[in-house]
Amino acid sequence: MSQDDAIRLSAIGKRLQGLSADVVALQECWTQEARETLVAAGGRAGYRYVWHNPTDLGGSGLLVLSRLKIIETSFARFLVRGKPERLDHSDYYGGKGFALVRVQSEGGPITILNTHLHARYSRGSEQDEYLEVRVAQAIQLSATLQTVAEPLIALGDFNLREGETEYRILQGLAGLRDVGADLEMTQPTVGSANPYSRGPNVRIDYVFTRDGRDRAARGITVRRVLDEPLEINGGPATYSDHYGVMADVEVGGAPAPRHRPDSSALSLARETLAHGQELTSRRERSQQLGAVGVAVGSATLWTAAPRWTRRAWLRSLVRSGALAGFAASAGFGWLGLATTPEELRAFRTVERQLAAFASAFESDSAEGG
């Protein structure tokens, strides 16, 4: 952890003491040192109860601090995870998923969701190569939430923008209400004013709510927090590359009728999933051809290494290059051949989850007609 990170984590810890939140959901807490710093600071601020995922590299990066007693927890890793061969796009290796944390409030249990969907990585007009991945993650998330009967508050870095495909699917399938949009209190959570993000001003971090079967959950206020500037070593800084979002949610009263999946969201989800499978199949074929091509080229280079070279080091250099080619071929070939079929199977599993949505919706419609 860099000095900047340590200073920023300490600053976040101090701010926890001034927050009135009952539950704090954090993302990108990748290291044990970061988690320990925040858990200790949370304890001093009255957050006695803690959840994080101890398994997988990075443990998903999710952390939940709560003043309310945690009575049950579960964690699911996303089935569709991204591209392992893109080491510069490291989401695949972070163990990303979603946590469901049941807490005991005065009015009864509430389920808190904390999640972090796959990053976009594209800027401006660049094509979003992970749209289908996030859609699959949104469908898996929605399928799991159908089993939650209590009032739900969903928090996290959803890496999507209001009105986009994933946003429409989450609302249409899971019935999540965007507190910021409902209250017309929306502010960018990343943007050009933040020295750690420097991207477009967009809102990608959310508080969503959904009524339970016996009690409603409705947002009363929402605001941006931890957005004031800091100074570190004489330069501009902030607590994070994302600003925080804090909402007051009223739990109680008569709930809305139980949400049914929306037909337009189902159609959009089907279409996007099918495209995701097609793109994955193309990538698999390309990786296979690329692995074979590099292997053949490397083998040719090795066997054609000029034996008449007078200087031993040059011969060694040429053969080392061939060996490096073989290593790259083997490494990327393995990633393509071993993990892309796994991604296709994951897409099909999510497709079955979506079919279950459609079946339930069609049965309800038939009975209602």
C-alpha positions as CSV (number, residue, x, y, z in Angstrom):
1,M,0.0,0.0,0.0
2,S,1.4,3.4,-1.0
3,Q,1.9,6.3,1.3
4,D,-1.0,8.1,-0.4
5,D,-3.3,5.1,0.1
6,A,-2.4,4.9,3.8
7,I,-3.2,8.7,4.3
8,R,-6.5,8.4,2.4
9,L,-7.6,5.3,4.3
10,S,-6.8,7.1,7.6
11,A,-8.8,10.1,6.4
12,I,-11.8,7.8,5.5
13,G,-11.5,6.2,8.9
14,K,-11.7,9.6,10.7
15,R,-14.8,10.6,8.6
16,L,-16.6,7.4,9.6
17,Q,-16.9,8.9,13.1
18,G,-18.9,11.8,11.7
19,L,-21.3,9.8,9.6
20,S,-24.8,9.0,11.0
21,A,-25.1,5.9,8.8
22,D,-26.2,2.6,10.4
23,V,-24.5,0.6,7.7
24,V,-21.5,1.5,5.5
25,A,-20.8,-0.6,2.3
26,L,-17.3,-0.2,0.8
27,Q,-15.8,-1.5,-2.4
28,E,-12.2,-2.0,-3.6
29,C,-10.8,-2.9,-0.2
30,W,-8.4,-5.3,-1.9
31,T,-5.7,-5.7,0.7
32,Q,-5.7,-7.0,4.3
33,E,-4.0,-3.8,5.5
34,A,-6.8,-1.7,4.0
35,R,-9.5,-3.8,5.6
36,E,-7.8,-3.8,8.9
37,T,-7.4,0.0,8.9
38,L,-11.1,0.5,8.0
39,V,-12.4,-2.1,10.4
40,A,-10.4,-0.6,13.3
41,A,-11.6,2.9,12.4
42,G,-15.2,1.6,12.1
43,G,-14.9,0.0,15.6
44,R,-13.9,3.4,17.1
45,A,-16.9,5.0,15.3
46,G,-19.4,2.5,16.7
47,Y,-19.5,0.0,13.8
48,R,-19.3,-3.1,15.9
49,Y,-20.3,-5.6,13.3
50,V,-18.2,-6.4,10.2
51,W,-18.5,-8.6,7.1
52,H,-15.9,-9.2,4.4
53,N,-15.3,-12.2,2.1
54,P,-12.1,-13.9,3.3
55,T,-11.7,-16.1,0.2
56,D,-10.4,-15.5,-3.3
57,L,-7.7,-13.1,-4.4
58,G,-8.8,-9.7,-3.0
59,G,-11.8,-11.3,-1.3
60,S,-14.1,-9.4,-3.8
61,G,-13.0,-6.1,-2.4
62,L,-16.3,-5.7,-0.5
63,L,-16.5,-4.7,3.1
64,V,-19.6,-4.0,5.3
65,L,-19.5,-2.1,8.6
66,S,-22.6,-2.0,10.7
67,R,-23.9,-0.5,13.9
68,L,-26.9,-2.9,13.6
69,K,-26.4,-6.5,14.5
70,I,-25.5,-8.7,11.6
71,I,-27.7,-11.8,11.8
72,E,-26.9,-13.6,8.5
73,T,-24.6,-13.2,5.5
74,S,-24.1,-14.8,2.1
75,F,-21.8,-14.1,-0.8
76,A,-22.0,-15.2,-4.4
77,R,-19.2,-14.7,-6.9
78,F,-20.3,-13.5,-10.4
79,L,-20.5,-16.4,-12.9
80,V,-19.5,-14.2,-15.9
81,R,-16.2,-12.5,-14.8
82,G,-14.5,-10.9,-17.7
83,K,-11.3,-11.7,-19.6
84,P,-8.4,-13.3,-17.7
85,E,-6.0,-12.6,-20.6
86,R,-6.5,-8.9,-20.2
87,L,-4.1,-8.5,-17.3
88,D,-4.5,-4.7,-17.5
89,H,-8.2,-5.2,-16.9
90,S,-7.9,-7.2,-13.7
91,D,-11.6,-7.6,-12.7
92,Y,-11.4,-11.3,-13.4
93,Y,-8.9,-11.9,-10.6
94,G,-10.6,-9.8,-7.9
95,G,-13.2,-12.3,-6.9
96,K,-16.0,-9.8,-7.6
97,G,-19.6,-10.7,-6.7
98,F,-22.3,-9.6,-4.3
99,A,-22.9,-9.9,-0.5
100,L,-26.3,-10.1,1.2
101,V,-26.1,-9.0,4.8
102,R,-29.2,-9.3,7.0
103,V,-29.2,-6.8,9.8
104,Q,-31.6,-6.5,12.7
105,S,-33.3,-3.1,13.0
106,E,-35.8,-2.0,15.5
107,G,-38.6,-2.7,13.0
108,G,-37.3,-6.1,12.0
109,P,-34.7,-7.6,9.7
110,I,-33.5,-5.7,6.6
111,T,-31.3,-7.1,3.8
112,I,-28.3,-5.0,2.7
113,L,-26.7,-5.7,-0.6
114,N,-23.1,-4.7,-1.4
115,T,-21.7,-5.2,-4.8
116,H,-19.2,-4.1,-7.4
117,L,-19.9,-4.9,-11.1
118,H,-17.3,-5.2,-13.8
119,A,-15.6,-2.0,-14.7
120,R,-16.2,-0.3,-18.0
121,Y,-12.5,0.6,-18.9
122,S,-13.7,2.6,-21.9
123,R,-13.8,6.3,-22.1
124,G,-16.0,8.7,-24.0
125,S,-17.1,7.2,-27.3
126,E,-15.0,4.1,-27.0
127,Q,-16.9,0.8,-27.4
128,D,-17.8,-0.8,-24.0
129,E,-16.4,-4.3,-24.4
130,Y,-17.8,-5.4,-21.0
131,L,-21.5,-4.5,-21.4
132,E,-22.6,-8.1,-21.9
133,V,-20.5,-9.1,-18.8
134,R,-22.3,-6.5,-16.6
135,V,-25.7,-7.5,-18.0
136,A,-25.0,-11.2,-17.1
137,Q,-24.0,-10.0,-13.6
138,A,-27.1,-7.9,-13.3
139,I,-29.3,-10.9,-14.2
140,Q,-27.5,-13.2,-11.7
141,L,-28.0,-10.5,-9.1
142,S,-31.7,-10.1,-10.0
143,A,-32.3,-13.8,-9.8
144,T,-30.8,-14.1,-6.3
145,L,-32.8,-11.1,-5.1
146,Q,-36.1,-12.8,-5.9
147,T,-35.5,-15.0,-2.8
148,V,-35.2,-11.9,-0.5
149,A,-38.5,-11.3,1.2
150,E,-37.4,-8.5,3.5
151,P,-37.0,-4.8,2.7
152,L,-33.9,-4.4,0.6
153,I,-31.3,-1.7,0.4
154,A,-28.7,-2.2,-2.4
155,L,-25.5,-0.3,-2.3
156,G,-22.4,-0.3,-4.4
157,D,-20.3,0.6,-7.4
158,F,-22.6,-0.7,-10.2
159,N,-20.4,0.8,-13.0
160,L,-23.5,1.7,-15.0
161,R,-25.2,4.9,-15.8
162,E,-28.9,5.9,-15.4
163,G,-31.0,4.7,-18.3
164,E,-28.4,2.3,-19.8
165,T,-29.0,-1.4,-20.6
166,E,-27.8,-2.8,-17.3
167,Y,-29.7,-0.1,-15.3
168,R,-33.0,-0.9,-17.2
169,I,-32.5,-4.7,-16.7
170,L,-31.8,-4.3,-12.9
171,Q,-35.0,-2.2,-12.5
172,G,-37.1,-4.3,-14.8
173,L,-36.1,-7.7,-13.4
174,A,-35.3,-7.0,-9.7
175,G,-37.6,-4.1,-9.2
176,L,-34.9,-1.9,-7.7
177,R,-35.8,1.8,-7.2
178,D,-33.1,4.4,-7.7
179,V,-33.3,6.7,-4.7
180,G,-31.4,9.5,-6.3
181,A,-33.5,9.5,-9.5
182,D,-36.7,9.2,-7.5
183,L,-35.8,12.1,-5.3
184,E,-34.3,14.1,-8.2
185,M,-31.1,14.3,-6.2
186,T,-28.4,13.1,-8.6
187,Q,-24.7,14.1,-8.6
188,P,-21.7,12.6,-10.4
189,T,-19.8,10.0,-8.3
190,V,-16.7,10.1,-10.5
191,G,-15.5,12.9,-12.7
192,S,-13.0,15.4,-14.0
193,A,-12.7,17.3,-10.6
194,N,-11.4,14.2,-8.9
195,P,-7.6,13.9,-9.3
196,Y,-7.8,10.1,-9.2
197,S,-10.4,9.6,-11.8
198,R,-10.2,12.4,-14.4
199,G,-12.9,10.9,-16.5
200,P,-16.3,12.2,-17.5
201,N,-18.7,13.4,-14.8
202,V,-21.1,10.4,-14.4
203,R,-23.1,8.7,-11.6
204,I,-22.2,5.0,-11.3
205,D,-22.5,4.5,-7.6
206,Y,-26.1,4.0,-6.3
207,V,-28.5,3.4,-3.4
208,F,-31.4,1.3,-4.6
209,T,-34.3,0.1,-2.5
210,R,-37.1,-2.4,-2.8
211,D,-40.1,-3.1,-0.6
212,G,-40.3,-6.3,1.4
213,R,-43.4,-8.5,1.6
214,D,-44.5,-7.0,4.9
215,R,-42.8,-3.6,5.0
216,A,-41.9,-0.8,2.6
217,A,-38.4,0.7,2.1
218,R,-38.4,4.2,0.6
219,G,-35.6,6.7,0.3
220,I,-36.1,10.0,2.1
221,T,-32.9,11.8,1.3
222,V,-29.7,11.1,-0.6
223,R,-26.5,13.1,-0.9
224,R,-22.9,12.9,-1.8
225,V,-20.4,12.5,1.0
226,L,-16.6,12.2,1.3
227,D,-16.3,14.5,-1.7
228,E,-14.4,17.4,-0.1
229,P,-10.8,17.9,-1.4
230,L,-7.7,16.8,0.5
231,E,-4.1,17.8,0.2
232,I,-1.4,15.1,0.3
233,N,2.3,16.1,0.1
234,G,1.3,19.5,-1.2
235,G,-0.8,18.2,-4.1
236,P,-4.6,17.8,-4.6
237,A,-6.2,14.6,-3.4
238,T,-9.5,13.1,-2.4
239,Y,-10.6,10.2,-0.2
240,S,-11.1,7.9,-3.2
241,D,-11.5,7.9,-7.0
242,H,-15.2,7.7,-6.3
243,Y,-17.3,10.0,-4.1
244,G,-19.5,8.4,-1.5
245,V,-23.3,8.3,-1.6
246,M,-25.4,8.4,1.6
247,A,-29.1,7.9,1.8
248,D,-31.7,8.0,4.6
249,V,-34.2,5.2,4.1
250,E,-37.5,4.8,5.9
251,V,-38.5,1.2,6.5
252,G,-42.1,0.5,7.5
253,G,-45.6,1.0,6.3
254,A,-47.5,-0.8,3.6
255,P,-45.4,-2.2,0.8
256,A,-46.1,-2.0,-2.9
257,P,-47.4,-5.1,-4.6
258,R,-44.7,-7.7,-5.2
259,H,-42.7,-6.8,-8.4
260,R,-43.0,-9.0,-11.5
261,P,-40.3,-9.0,-14.1
262,D,-40.9,-6.5,-16.9
263,S,-41.4,-7.9,-20.4
264,S,-39.2,-5.3,-22.1
265,A,-36.4,-5.9,-19.6
266,L,-36.6,-9.6,-20.3
267,S,-36.4,-9.0,-24.0
268,L,-33.4,-6.7,-23.6
269,A,-31.7,-9.2,-21.3
270,R,-32.2,-12.1,-23.8
271,E,-30.8,-10.1,-26.7
272,T,-27.8,-8.8,-24.8
273,L,-27.0,-12.3,-23.4
274,A,-27.2,-13.8,-26.9
275,H,-24.7,-11.2,-28.1
276,G,-22.4,-11.9,-25.2
277,Q,-22.3,-15.6,-26.1
278,E,-21.6,-14.8,-29.7
279,L,-18.7,-12.5,-28.8
280,T,-17.3,-15.1,-26.4
281,S,-17.5,-17.8,-29.1
282,R,-15.6,-15.6,-31.5
283,R,-13.0,-14.8,-29.0
284,E,-12.5,-18.5,-28.3
285,R,-11.9,-19.2,-32.0
286,S,-9.5,-16.3,-32.3
287,Q,-7.5,-17.4,-29.3
288,Q,-7.2,-20.9,-30.6
289,L,-6.0,-19.7,-34.0
290,G,-3.6,-17.2,-32.3
291,A,-2.2,-19.9,-30.0
292,V,-1.5,-22.2,-32.9
293,G,0.0,-19.4,-35.0
294,V,2.4,-18.2,-32.4
295,A,3.4,-21.8,-31.5
296,V,4.2,-22.6,-35.2
297,G,6.1,-19.3,-35.6
298,S,8.1,-19.9,-32.4
299,A,8.9,-23.5,-33.4
300,T,10.1,-22.3,-36.8
301,L,12.3,-19.6,-35.2
302,W,13.8,-22.1,-32.9
303,T,14.7,-24.7,-35.5
304,A,15.9,-22.0,-37.9
305,A,18.2,-20.4,-35.4
306,P,21.5,-19.9,-37.4
307,R,23.9,-22.5,-36.2
308,W,26.7,-20.7,-38.1
309,T,26.5,-17.6,-35.8
310,R,30.0,-16.9,-34.5
311,R,29.1,-15.3,-31.2
312,A,27.5,-17.6,-28.6
313,W,25.5,-14.9,-27.0
314,L,23.7,-14.0,-30.3
315,R,22.7,-17.6,-30.7
316,S,21.5,-17.7,-27.1
317,L,19.6,-14.5,-27.7
318,V,17.8,-15.9,-30.8
319,R,16.9,-19.1,-29.1
320,S,15.8,-17.3,-25.9
321,G,13.4,-15.3,-28.1
322,A,12.0,-18.5,-29.5
323,L,11.6,-19.9,-26.0
324,A,9.8,-16.7,-24.9
325,G,7.5,-17.1,-27.9
326,F,6.7,-20.7,-26.8
327,A,6.0,-19.5,-23.3
328,A,3.7,-16.7,-24.4
329,S,1.9,-19.1,-26.8
330,A,1.5,-21.7,-24.0
331,G,0.3,-19.1,-21.5
332,F,-2.3,-17.3,-23.6
333,G,-3.3,-20.5,-25.3
334,W,-4.1,-22.0,-21.9
335,L,-6.1,-19.0,-20.8
336,G,-8.1,-19.1,-24.0
337,L,-8.7,-22.8,-24.2
338,A,-9.3,-23.2,-20.4
339,T,-11.3,-20.2,-19.4
340,T,-13.3,-19.1,-22.5
341,P,-15.4,-22.4,-22.5
342,E,-16.0,-21.7,-18.8
343,E,-17.3,-18.2,-19.7
344,L,-19.7,-19.7,-22.3
345,R,-21.0,-22.2,-19.7
346,A,-21.5,-19.2,-17.3
347,F,-23.5,-17.3,-19.9
348,R,-25.7,-20.4,-20.4
349,T,-26.3,-20.7,-16.7
350,V,-27.3,-17.0,-16.5
351,E,-29.5,-17.7,-19.6
352,R,-31.3,-20.4,-17.6
353,Q,-31.8,-18.0,-14.7
354,L,-33.4,-15.5,-17.2
355,A,-35.6,-18.3,-18.6
356,A,-36.9,-18.8,-15.0
357,F,-37.8,-15.1,-14.8
358,A,-39.7,-15.4,-18.1
359,S,-41.5,-18.6,-17.0
360,A,-42.7,-17.0,-13.8
361,F,-43.8,-13.9,-15.6
362,E,-45.7,-15.7,-18.3
363,S,-47.5,-17.9,-15.7
364,D,-48.5,-14.9,-13.7
365,S,-49.8,-13.2,-16.8
366,A,-51.8,-16.2,-17.8
367,E,-53.4,-16.5,-14.4
368,G,-54.1,-12.7,-14.4
369,G,-55.7,-13.0,-17.9
